[in-house]
Amino acid sequence: MMKRTFAFFFIGLIGQVSAQESLIDTVFIDNQFGKVSKTAKTTNLDSDRILENSTSLSDLLRFQSNIYIKENGRGATSSPSFRGTTASQTAFVWNGININSIFLGQGDINNMNPLSYENVGIKFGGGSVIYGSGAIGGSIHLNNIIDFNRGFKGTLFSEYGSFGTSNSVAQAKFSNENFSFNLNINHSRSENDYEVPQRKFVNRNGEYQNTSFNLGVAYKINPNNEFYWQSQLYDSGQHYPIFEESQTRTKYQVQTFRSLAGWKLHSGKSRNNFKLAYLEDNFQYFGDINKTKTSGGIGKQYIIKNDFDLLVSKNSSFNLVTEYQYNEAEGFGSGIKTPKRNLGSFSLLYRNSQSEKFYWELGAKQEIVEDYKSPFLFSASGKYSVDNWYQATLNISRNFRAPTFNDLYWQPGGDPALKPETSNQIEMSHNFSYRDFKLGITPYYMHIVDEIVWNQVTPTIWSPKNIKKVDSYGLETNLSFDKSFGKHHIFSNLSYTYSQSIDLEIKKQMMYVPLHRANININYQYSFIGFFIQTMYNGKTYVDENEKKSLKDYMILNSGITAKLSSKFQLGFKVNNMTNQIYQTVDYYFMPQRNYAVNLKLNF
């Protein structure tokens, strides 16, 4: 009955919309990201920036954002931490669709190849009203782009580096006035057998490989009526590092399929974006790589989502976002059998720009979720421009994370009575501009209630409970300089983050939350020669809940040079960890010391 109600509701919305308004030539499928960027702190990393850290999404985010990345050795399991929150409190969004695992409630960054995307967006702060469960600390947006009227463009990129590492991508794009086609095939692999002799560490059994096939198609029936389809097929294998040759070698395999079909319609005062999506995640863990799988599972999500925007006056609009999901899974070796879940949501947003200087919006969301009570969510934000030199934005929101299938049904230990995590947060950004300089300062505060924590109840059984309350607060700053003169172009960016995340039960800093973090990125281009430097500092990080053990602070320096020998041919060379630092992002697992990579890019 619930499925039929939602189906009729979406059909009714579509029937209200006719086609009269022109589309722009380049658009994100995630049409909400541009709207939230008006008041939220966001970062966009385009294809050129992605190629500077093409090895993994972990490297890209570690060196080009404020996010702390935990990685169990290079290429192994990796997860992000926004503003002192956990990996489960980060939403991964693929073309506007939340793709967090329905088993774990999070995403493994090293199972998301950055070469599959033309843009990686980062949104800081809560976004559950639009992006759903997990969008507490922030969200990472993996975007594909639809182009029209661009003709044919082909790109080949290949990189070879230390430890038998290779990263390659082949992309072909074609578009005319009404049709757009985008094909992307990429592959990454590495023996990953690096050593840290000073610590007698060898990354044994650390090899990995992944392949991704991405296809996007769009067609305009007329200037205001567009169909699109984006799909992704991903296959990967990760071996988990061992510390001694005598240990049993293990591995983890993942196969992912994502398909998204959409229909955009426009009229003079209304816009509608209707999406149908199917997501499938299949994973297997092998406790011994020479034997059959030990555990695994397959998760399937069927999603209907509609985004209706109505301009009610010259300066104001209502935006209704409705979504229905049907989730089902099948576990192996975990006690999880065949859980199923129906859920739906209604989000209503009102946006108003009363003048060129003042913009504000209000949002509210209610979820209807089978088997547990979901919270009422809200958001409020505003932006005020004093002049060209200063803007201030304010964001207040309530966000949540829903219990996952592992939280609810893992046997023994799962608890079907778990409540969702909720958070209340506030942030205020101050943005200054002077000539070629821009400065942003963002203090924030977040209070998280009913955080889900797995506790050991017997020597062999762990169980989740809603017990923790956490206060996270801090300051994010960003200073950039961008200038072109003659054949020269300089872009530099300095960011610093101070993060306190306190477990209110024991009054201690949360694990794996560095107090201090800083990034410096400098890009210089002269004629056909380009040069870049990346510096990342990470402060002391506690690895236990009692602040008795910590990882030492470290500073990592990367640099690279590119030569555009023609409009179709580019060579590059990169040195990672130039100063040969010894460092860890997770206890026991060391990261590589100095290593090298050379790359070739062809455009045709």
HELIX and SHEET records of a PDB file:
HELIX    1   1 MET A    2  GLY A   15  1                                  14    
HELIX    2   2 GLN A   32  VAL A   36  1                                   5    
HELIX    3   3 SER A   47  GLU A   52  1                                   6    
HELIX    4   4 LEU A   57  GLN A   64  1                                   8    
HELIX    5   5 ALA A   87  GLN A   89  5                                   3    
HELIX    6   6 ILE A  109  ASN A  111  5                                   3    
HELIX    7   7 PRO A  114  SER A  116  5                                   3    
HELIX    8   8 SER A  128  TYR A  131  1                                   4    
HELIX    9   9 PRO A  197  ARG A  199  5                                   3    
HELIX   10  10 PHE A  405  TYR A  409  1                                   5    
SHEET    1   A 2 THR A  26  PHE A  28  0                                        
SHEET    2   A 2 ILE A 145  ASP A 147 -1                                        
SHEET    1   B 5 THR A  42  ASP A  46  0                                        
SHEET    2   B 5 ASN A 119  PHE A 124 -1                                        
SHEET    3   B 5 GLY A 138  ASN A 143 -1                                        
SHEET    4   B 5 THR A  90  TRP A  94  1                                        
SHEET    5   B 5 ILE A  97  ASN A  98 -1                                        
SHEET    1   C 2 TYR A  68  GLU A  71  0                                        
SHEET    2   C 2 SER A  78  SER A  81 -1                                        
SHEET    1   D23 LYS A 508  GLN A 509  0                                        
SHEET    2   D23 HIS A 488  ASP A 503 -1                                        
SHEET    3   D23 TRP A 462  PHE A 485 -1                                        
SHEET    4   D23 PHE A 437  GLN A 456 -1                                        
SHEET    5   D23 GLU A 421  TYR A 434 -1                                        
SHEET    6   D23 TYR A 390  ARG A 401 -1                                        
SHEET    7   D23 PHE A 376  ASP A 387 -1                                        
SHEET    8   D23 PHE A 358  VAL A 369 -1                                        
SHEET    9   D23 LYS A 340  ASN A 352 -1                                        
SHEET   10   D23 SER A 316  PHE A 332 -1                                        
SHEET   11   D23 SER A 295  LEU A 311 -1                                        
SHEET   12   D23 SER A 270  PHE A 286 -1                                        
SHEET   13   D23 THR A 250  HIS A 266 -1                                        
SHEET   14   D23 ASN A 225  TYR A 240 -1                                        
SHEET   15   D23 TYR A 208  ASN A 222 -1                                        
SHEET   16   D23 PHE A 179  SER A 190 -1                                        
SHEET   17   D23 THR A 165  SER A 175 -1                                        
SHEET   18   D23 GLY A 151  GLY A 161 -1                                        
SHEET   19   D23 ASN A 595  ASN A 603 -1                                        
SHEET   20   D23 PHE A 569  ASN A 576 -1                                        
SHEET   21   D23 TYR A 554  SER A 566 -1                                        
SHEET   22   D23 ILE A 529  ASN A 538 -1                                        
SHEET   23   D23 HIS A 516  TYR A 526 -1                                        
SHEET    1   E 2 GLU A 195  VAL A 196  0                                        
SHEET    2   E 2 PHE A 201  VAL A 202 -1                                        
SHEET    1   F 2 THR A 541  TYR A 542  0                                        
SHEET    2   F 2 SER A 550  LEU A 551 -1                                        
SHEET    1   G 2 GLN A 584  VAL A 586  0                                        
SHEET    2   G 2 TYR A 589  PHE A 590 -1                                        
END                                                                             
